[in-house]
Every structure is written in C-alpha cells, then in structure tokens.
Amino acid sequence: MPVRWSGQQVGTDGVGADAVLPGMAGLLRSVRTPEFAGAVFHEVEARSALNRVGPSSPVPFGWTVNPYRGCAHACTYCLRGDTPVLTAGGRSRPIADLRPGDEVIGTVTDGHGRRRFVRTPVLAHWSTRRRAQRVSLDDGTVLVTSAEHRFLTREGWAHVRPGRCRSSADRPHLTAGSALVGPGAAAMPAEGHPAGWAEGYLCGLVRADAVRSRRSAEPFPSDWVELEALARAHHLLTSGGPGGPDATGPGAANRPGAAGAGRVPAGAGPAGARQAAAARHASAAPAPHRAAPSPTVWPERPGPGWSAGFLGGVLDASGEVSAGVLRITPGDEQLTRATVDALRRLGFRVASEPSGRPGGRSLRVLGGAAEQLRLVAVADPALARVRDVAGALVEEPRDGAPRVVDVQDTGDIVPMFDITTGTGDFVAAGVVSHNCFARNTHTYLDLDAGTDFDSQIVVKVNVARVLERELARPGWRREHVAMGTNTDPYQRAEGRYRLMPGVIGALARSGTPFSVLTKGTVLTRDLPDLAAANTDVRVGVGVSVALLDRELQSRLEPGTPSPRARLDLVRRITDAGLPCGVMVAPVLPWLTDSAEALDALLADIAAAGASGATVLALHLRPGTREWFLGWLGREYPALLPRYERLYRRGAYAGRDYREALARRVAPLLARHGLDRPEPNPRDPGWTRQESGPPAPPDPRAGQLSLM
C-alpha cells in the first residue's frame, strides 16, 4: 500500500530513533514530522498481521490485528532524585539530572555466565511521586526508593517489598541480610577533594609527564599530556591550588589569572594550549620569596589527601585501560615506588606486571572492578578513558557484597525518578538497579514502555497486503477479528498512513466478521467503508468514553479527542446505520466512579444513540500499573495509598470494589436503556446480521486495562 507522508527521514543523528532501533526486523525507515512533535514513526514491513489470542484469555474473541505498535494518544518506579548513578565517564550524577542520550554504566552477562560492566545509553527518563521505602545497607548507604523497585542480589532480581506476582506466590523481595550485587558505596565518586589533593595531583602529573617524555619536569607540559589533564592543571594553578591566586605575598600580579598571563588565543588548538599552559606554569613557578612550594616537591609525610591527588595525576599521565582493567605504568623505579607507596597508604593492594614498554613494569590494583572504581573515586583523575570500567567483571568488593540491614516504610509520598537504559539496568549508589518499565507492550522491541510507547510508533505499512494473504489461506475459518484491543488503530497517525481502509476491505472480502474499538475520531473518515462492509459481514464498532470531565480527561489522556468529540462520533456511527457500543472504561476509583458522574455520562451516551454500554473498572497490568500510578502520584498524591491498597493483590481492583461498582451501575444502565446483553463472537452464529453492539472484553473480568 502506498504511504503518503510529508515527514523527514530520521538519520543516525535524528532524535536517537535509529540509535534506539538499529536492528528492528523489517525496518524501512524512521520519520518525524512537525505535525507530531516529539514522535518518531518507524515504518516496517510486517511478516504477519493476524495475532491469535490464547484460548484461556477472558476476552470474547480469538484474533486481533494491530496496524500500529505504540500510541500517539499518550494516555497516561523509582529512586529519589539525589540517588547517584554511575556514568560512563566514571563519575556520578543524581538520577534526577540524567536525560535521554546520556551514557551510564549497566551490566550484561557474557557467554560464560559472568556479569560485566558496559556503557549503555539512557533511553528515557521520567518522574513520579511514590510512597518512600528506606533501604539501609551495611556500608552506610541509604537508598530511598519505591516498594516496586528492584535490585540485583546474589539470588537474582528482588523487589524492595513483598507483593503478589502473576502467580499467587510472593514476589522475591529484599530482607535483612540480602547480599546486593555491585561495587559498593566506596566506588561512587564523592564531591570535593580532601586537603592536599591539589598539590598531590600536580606533583603526580608533572613528575609522571617528565618520566614519560624522558626529560626533566621543566618545562611542563610535554605533548603526552592530554587536554583534560591540562585543563585541570590550569584550573588548580589559577583558582587556589599551589601557587594559585588565593596565595598572598609579593609577585601576585605575575601569577596565573593575572591580566594577560598565559592566555590561549582563540583557535590556538592543542599545541597552542600546551604552550599557554607552559607559560602559565612558568609564571607560577615558586620564587624564593614565595611561601607556596613547587608542586614537584615531595612532602616529607604525605597525607591521604596528597596521596589521592598524586595518584590522580599519575593516572592521567600514565594510566591505561584495556578490557576494563586499569593499569599504571609509571616508567621509572622512583616514580613506581612512590606510586605503590601512595596506593598502599590508601589501602589498595597492588600487583606488578610486565608492561609493553622497554624495561617498564605496570601496576594493577587487586580486587577487581570494585577496587578499580574505588581508586578512580578516591584519586579522581581527569581523563574519562582511565575512568572507564566497561568490560570489567562485576565482582564483589574486597570487604564483601553490600548487605541489607533493614527496609522501612517511611509513610511519606516523595518525588522519585527513573530511567530506561539499553541494558535494562544501571548502577545506583554502588548497587545494580533494575529499570522500571511502564507499559509492557513495547518492551519486546527493546523500547522503553513509558515515554517510547507514546513517542516511538511502529507502523506496519504493509499490514493490509499481509492480512489479505493470511485471510486467503485454506485453513482460515473466518473467526471474529478485534481491533483496538491493544493499540488504537485510529490514533492520529492513521490520518496520514491510511492503513485501516485496506484492512477493512481485506476482512470484508474474505467474509471475516470484525469489530473496532477506538477513542479516535479519525474513524469518521472510514464510515462509508465500514457501512459497506457491514452488508457482507457483521461489523461492530465501539467507542471508548471514560468520563465527561474535560479538564481531567486532558490530563489523563492528553493526545485523545475530547469526550464530546467521542460522543459526536457515536452519533455519526449510528447515523451511518452501524450499531455502536460504548466502553465506559476505565472507571477510576474515587475519581470518576460516583453515581452522579456515571449517571450523567450514561445519559449522554444514550442520547448519542449507543446500542449498549459496558462499564469496566481500571485494570492495572504489570508495567501499566507503574505508568498510571506515576501519573496519580503527581496529580492526586493523596489517593496513591488507597490505590496501592485497592490493587495490592495484582492487576484487578479488590472484589469488594468491583461488586460495589456493579451494584451502582446496574440500575443506571437499565434507566438509560443501555443494559442489553452483549453477543459473544466466539458463540456459533455470531456472524449472522443481527443488530447489537460490538463485543467488548468479557464482563466477567470486570476490568479494562489502561492503555
């Protein structure tokens, strides 16, 4: 089917779309258009169109067709915002400050069953308000998170709090003594530097550079020093470091930072930067009458701060990372001995290994990635390449895995944040933390089911052609096909892709009965096709109208037509001679479930000419639950504890609530003539041309999932 589209094809630098879906089967192109700001449409050649529904499913149909995956309607876990997340550069950032496109450290399992650190992109970031749980670890770490959040333990992934899984058993959860996987809190970089760190850094950098360049420490720097380290040295020399402008005494006008001293001309490049740095260093060289010592002078009794800085400088001049393992090659005996002394002074164990350099030895910190990350956290080298832990094995810290001391419910509703990464996890406060997905229907594509569900839309551009081929097979028994049960076929993008006319025609020509459930008024375009199909096969049309409150609806379903527009759609459908049922769903407990609100809504539905209505309470399937509760926590935080109690046993509201809702609704449906029984498409004879509304999900379920 030809597709007319005025959008722009997304390149590898476009909105991250191609980066997100580099290997999607059948991907033709990814496009974006100003008409759908923030959305990317991935056009694919689908291999199949008909999807079978399992016989145990409560829904009264056996087959579905979904022209789209994801939905631009945008209908509506986590950690506290200050939780530090380990970034790919070896530093940490609060989770609240991360954004899509940032790189963090996640983990993967290699072919030998071992878990390794890898760099992984942040694909999505969102916030919510949740009831806070305080998880205390024996290394002093305190994690503030939601009850549903998961951490990696020696036994596998575990939620913070117990709860029900899809089976009746309690889900795995943290208990006192649970051993968590991760490098531990000591591996997370701290803010600021201890006393003496700046002097130590400059000493280590200058001396290691002198050895590597095989010349004296003056002049500094050589061509070996990389710009990140040069920038740091400049900063230290001009902002209070050794001999910097915070020092007092004669000659201050000649120090770095004085007017005209060591400026780098615009566009000077690396060589110019090095020359300027050398000039700055020369101007900052300690004169005999100045109190500040030269940074190359060894202190008589190096303290921990000086030792940490010294190691940072040595790492920037002579550190190398290979396959995730950091090695230091100082280059001569004196510097090697000083480096080993500094490492031991800070509690690191070290091994000496042959290096690739003539006569040189390399130093490797023992204890695996946990100790390597601790060294980076303590020494704080400037170069990102020596901070990179990607490829290293995820091993326990030398002192053992962090263990849970206790988990406490604070009772407070607080802002929380979460991210989705390419690996499905990340390192938070020194432990491996699981992504918390929202709506699960997108995750099979390796897409985040939260933001991506609304913005990364998969379009099966050949769906009508594939469907026609499948319906022509000799084994096809012309069973009922339902559309709109997963994603809306009449979302806004259908106005441009025009996939549904071909789908309707294929179904009608094959003699296959079908129904459509939608929120989208785009269906009005296809009313003539639907009416024509209804002369050949039974066609059911349903419209979802959950509430009349426009202000609430615009916050809950920001990309959908208004309730009044949907009621007008019901009128148009019935005027075209088609039966139209209405799904009053999802009914939101304590928001849209009062007798007054339901009575007013059902009255308007009846006035629009609907042939029947089905009222269903909110159904929070795993994943969708987090997305909706995130919205609820932001908009109605006082209701969040009540929802958590109501849905504590799983996706369905408690039986007492469902029975109370049914008792409230029954007389209202009867009053407005909307209580006629719904036919079941699985029953023999359903294909006869009888009037009646389209078949909704089985009322026995009493629920509708929020999509």
Sequence and secondary structure as in RCSB ss.txt:
>XXXX:A:sequence
MPVRWSGQQVGTDGVGADAVLPGMAGLLRSVRTPEFAGAVFHEVEARSALNRVGPSSPVPFGWTVNPYRGCAHAC
TYCLRGDTPVLTAGGRSRPIADLRPGDEVIGTVTDGHGRRRFVRTPVLAHWSTRRRAQRVSLDDGTVLVTSAEHR
FLTREGWAHVRPGRCRSSADRPHLTAGSALVGPGAAAMPAEGHPAGWAEGYLCGLVRADAVRSRRSAEPFPSDWV
ELEALARAHHLLTSGGPGGPDATGPGAANRPGAAGAGRVPAGAGPAGARQAAAARHASAAPAPHRAAPSPTVWPE
RPGPGWSAGFLGGVLDASGEVSAGVLRITPGDEQLTRATVDALRRLGFRVASEPSGRPGGRSLRVLGGAAEQLRL
VAVADPALARVRDVAGALVEEPRDGAPRVVDVQDTGDIVPMFDITTGTGDFVAAGVVSHNCFARNTHTYLDLDAG
TDFDSQIVVKVNVARVLERELARPGWRREHVAMGTNTDPYQRAEGRYRLMPGVIGALARSGTPFSVLTKGTVLTR
DLPDLAAANTDVRVGVGVSVALLDRELQSRLEPGTPSPRARLDLVRRITDAGLPCGVMVAPVLPWLTDSAEALDA
LLADIAAAGASGATVLALHLRPGTREWFLGWLGREYPALLPRYERLYRRGAYAGRDYREALARRVAPLLARHGLD
RPEPNPRDPGWTRQESGPPAPPDPRAGQLSLM
>XXXX:A:secstr
       EE  TTSTTHHHH TT TTEEEEEE GGGTT EEEEE  S  EEE  TT SSS SEEE SEES TT  
   EETT EEEBTTS EEEGGG  TT EEEEEEE TTS EEEEEEEEEEEEEEEEEEEEEEETTS EEEE TT E
EEETTEEEESS  B SSSSB  B  TT BB SS GGGS  SS  TTHHHHHHHHHHHHHHHHHTS S S   TTS
 HHHHHHHHHHHHTTSTT TTS STTGGGSTTSTTTT   TT HHHHHHHHHHHHHHHHS  TT SS  TTS  S
S  HHHHHHHHHHHHHHHEEEETTEEEE   SHHHHHHHHHHHHHTT  EEEEE SSTT EEEEESSHHHHHHHH
HHHH  S HHHH  TT B    TT   BEEEEEEEEEEEEEEEEEESSSEEEETTEEEE   S GGGGGGT  SS
HHHHHEEEEETTHHHHHHHHHTSTT     EEESSSS TTSTTHHHH  HHHHHHHHHHHT  EEEEES GGGGG
GHHHHHHHTTTS EEEEEE   S HHHHHHHSTTS  HHHHHHHHHHHHHTT  EEEEEEEE TTTT SHHHHHH
HHHHHHHTT SEEEEEEEE  TTHHHHHHHHHHHH GGGHHHHHHHTTTSSS  HHHHHHHHHHHHHHHHHTT  
     TTSTTTTS        S GGG EEE  
